[in-house]
């Protein structure tokens, strides 16, 4: 993979990191103020977001990224982040 493409992906990862952290904080606030039912619904979604984001971040930082596989996963994270699942 071209070095410049990897640099762009790392920059996008940095931008996405802030969004993911914001979603995590909002989810934590929501779960702490809305009760058990909310925790049961939001908790697993946050865990799924964490797992997917961590997997993508690992691939980008290690340089093991293929265009065909990364973009669909990245779009899933962004879609979940922006739509609230």
KOLVONU-21460 format. One record per atom (N, C-alpha, C, O): x, y, z. Coordinates in steps of 0.05 Angstrom, whole numbers, plus 32768, in hexadecimal, padded with zeros to 4 digits. Each point is the difference from the previous one (the first is absolute). Layout:
REM residues N
XYZ
...
***
This chain:
REM residues 85
80117FE98000
7FEF80178000
801280198000
80158000800D
7FE380137FE5
800F80197FFD
8002800E801C
7FEC8001800F
802B800A7FF6
8005800D801A
7FEC80188003
7FF680048016
8005800A7FD5
7FEE80178002
7FE47FF88007
7FF2800E800F
80047FDB7FE7
7FE67FF68007
7FFF7FF9801D
7FEC8005800E
80297FEE7FFC
80017FF9801C
800080188012
7FF480008015
801A80157FE2
800080198010
7FE4800D8001
7FF7800A8014
7FFB7FF57FD5
7FE4800A8000
7FEE7FF08012
7FF0800B800F
80137FDB7FF1
7FF07FEF8011
80068005801E
7FEE80018010
802C80047FF6
80078006801C
7FF4801B8008
7FF780038017
800880107FD7
7FF4801A8006
7FE27FFD8004
7FF5800C8012
7FFE7FE47FDD
7FE37FFB8004
7FFB7FF1801A
7FEC8005800D
80267FE97FFA
7FFD7FF28019
800180148018
7FF07FFD8012
802280167FED
800180148015
7FE680108001
7FF680068016
7FFF80027FD3
7FE7800E8000
7FE97FEF800B
7FEF800A800F
80107FDD7FE9
7FEB7FEE8009
80027FFA801D
7FEC7FFC800E
802D80037FFD
80047FFA801C
7FF080148012
7FF47FF88013
800D80217FE6
7FF18014800F
7FE27FFB8000
7FF380038014
80037FF57FD5
7FE37FFB7FFD
7FF97FE78011
7FEB7FFF800D
80267FED7FF2
7FFA7FE7800F
80018006801E
7FEF7FF6800F
802480197FF9
80028007801D
7FE880108009
7FF67FFD8016
800080157FD8
7FE8800F8007
7FE87FEE8002
7FEF80038013
800E7FEA7FDB
7FEA7FED8002
80027FEF8019
7FEC7FFB800D
802C7FFD7FFA
80047FF08019
7FF780108018
7FF27FF68012
801680237FEF
7FF980118017
7FE280058001
7FF47FFE8016
7FFF80077FD3
7FE380038000
7FF17FE78008
7FEC8001800E
801F7FE87FE9
7FF37FE78007
80037FFB801E
7FED7FF7800D
802A800F7FFF
80047FFD801C
7FED80118010
7FF47FF88014
800980217FE3
7FED8013800E
7FE47FF57FFE
7FF180018013
80077FF67FD5
7FE67FF67FFC
7FFA7FE88011
7FEB7FFE800D
80287FEF7FF4
7FFC7FE88010
7FFF8006801E
7FF37FF2800F
801B80237FFA
80018006801C
7FE7800F8009
7FFA80028018
7FF8800A7FD5
7FE880108008
7FE67FF47FF9
7FEB80098009
80147FE27FE7
7FE77FF67FF5
7FF77FE5800B
7FEB7FF67FF9
80267FFD8017
7FF77FE7800C
800A7FE77FF2
800E80017FEC
7FE87FE8801F
80097FE67FF7
7FF97FFA7FE3
800F7FF47FF2
7FD880138006
7FF77FFA7FE5
8013800D7FEC
80077FF47FEC
800080258019
8012800E7FEE
801B7FF38000
800D7FFD7FEA
7FFD7FFB802D
801A7FF38001
80007FE67FF0
80137FF97FF3
7FD77FF8800F
7FFE7FE77FF1
800080047FE2
800A7FEF7FF1
7FEB80288006
7FFF80057FE3
801A800E7FF6
800A7FF87FEB
8000801B8024
801780107FF7
801A7FF28005
801380017FF0
7FF07FF28026
80197FF38008
800C7FED7FEB
801780047FF8
7FD97FE97FFD
800B7FEF7FEB
8008800F7FE7
80137FF87FF2
7FDE801D8007
8007800F7FE8
801A800F8004
801080027FED
7FF58009802A
8019800D8006
80177FED7FFF
801580067FF5
7FE77FE28016
80157FEC7FFF
80067FF87FE3
80177FFC7FF9
7FD480017FF7
80047FF97FE4
801080177FF2
80127FFA7FF0
7FE6801E8015
800F80177FF4
801D80008009
801280047FEF
7FF37FF7802A
801C7FFE800A
80107FEB7FF2
801680047FF8
7FDE7FE48005
800E7FEA7FF4
800680067FE3
80177FFB7FF6
7FD680107FFB
800480067FE4
801480167FFC
80127FFE7FEF
7FEC80178021
801380167FFE
801C7FF78006
801380077FF2
7FF07FEA8024
801A7FF68008
800D7FEE7FEA
801880027FFB
7FD87FEE7FF8
800A7FEE7FEB
800A80117FE8
80157FFA7FF5
7FDC801A8004
800880117FE9
801880108008
801380037FEF
7FEE80088029
801680108008
801A7FEF8000
801580097FF9
7FE87FDE8010
80177FEE8001
800B7FFB7FE4
801880007FFB
7FD67FFC7FF2
80087FFB7FE4
800E80187FF4
80137FFD7FF1
7FE2801B8014
800C80187FF5
801B8005800C
801380057FF1
7FEF7FFA8029
801A8006800D
80157FEC7FFA
801880067FFF
7FE07FE17FFB
80147FEC7FF9
80067FFF7FE3
80137FF37FF7
7FDD801C7FF9
800580017FE3
7FF47FE87FF1
80057FFD7FE8
7FEA7FF38025
7FF47FE97FF4
7FE480077FF6
7FEC7FF48009
8012801F7FE5
7FE7800A7FF6
7FFD7FFA7FE3
801280067FF0
7FD77FEF8008
7FFA7FFD7FE4
7FE880117FFA
7FEC80008010
8014800E7FDA
7FEA80137FFA
7FE57FF27FFF
7FED800B800B
80117FDE7FEA
7FE67FF27FFE
7FF47FFA801B
7FE880008003
80297FF98010
7FF57FF8801A
7FFD80178013
7FEE7FFF8011
802280167FED
7FFF80158014
7FE780127FFC
7FF280058014
800980047FD4
7FEB80137FFD
7FE47FF78008
7FF2800F800D
80067FD87FED
7FE67FF7800B
7FFF8000801E
7FEC8008800C
802A7FF08002
80008000801D
7FFF801C800B
7FF280068013
801E800C7FE1
8000801C8008
7FE4800C7FFD
7FF7800F8011
7FFC7FEB7FD9
7FE5800B7FFC
7FEC7FF58014
7FEE800F8008
80157FD98001
7FEF7FF58015
800380108019
7FEC8007800D
802D7FFE7FFB
8005800F8019
7FF4801C7FFE
7FF280098012
801380057FD8
7FF6801B7FFD
7FE280007FFF
7FF38012800B
80017FDB7FE7
7FE27FFF7FFF
7FF57FFC801C
7FEC800D8007
801F7FE18008
7FF67FFB801B
800480198011
7FEF80068011
802880077FEC
800680178010
7FEC80177FFA
7FF6800D8012
80057FF77FD4
7FF080177FF9
7FE27FFB8003
7FF180138005
80067FD47FF8
7FE47FFA8003
7FF87FF8801B
7FE87FFD8006
802B7FFE800B
7FF97FF6801C
7FF77FE48000
7FF17FF88011
80177FF87FDA
7FF97FE47FFD
7FE57FFE7FF4
7FF67FEA7FFB
***
